[in-house]
Amino acid sequence: MLAAVDVSRIRASTDLGNVPMANAFQRAGYVNFQREINMTWD
């Protein structure tokens, strides 16, 4: 939908372990450009 209205940039994210979603992004032409690490302590 966004590509159809000529949006210049579309970003998305997924967990590193979510291989099916990462593969879907790759098939759609997304480029890996950054990594994010979230840490929590008790």
C-alpha positions, 0 to 999 in steps of 0.5 A, spaced: 500 500 500 505 504 501 509 503 495 503 504 491 503 511 493 510 512 492 512 513 499 520 514 499 522 510 505 519 504 509 522 501 515 521 495 518 524 490 524 523 483 527 527 479 532 533 476 530 531 469 531 524 470 527 527 467 521 521 467 517 520 474 518 527 476 516 526 472 510 520 475 508 523 482 509 529 480 504 524 477 499 521 484 499 527 487 498 529 490 505 536 492 506 539 490 513 542 497 516 542 496 523 542 492 529 538 493 536 540 490 543 535 491 548 537 488 555 534 488 562 536 486 569 532 484 575 
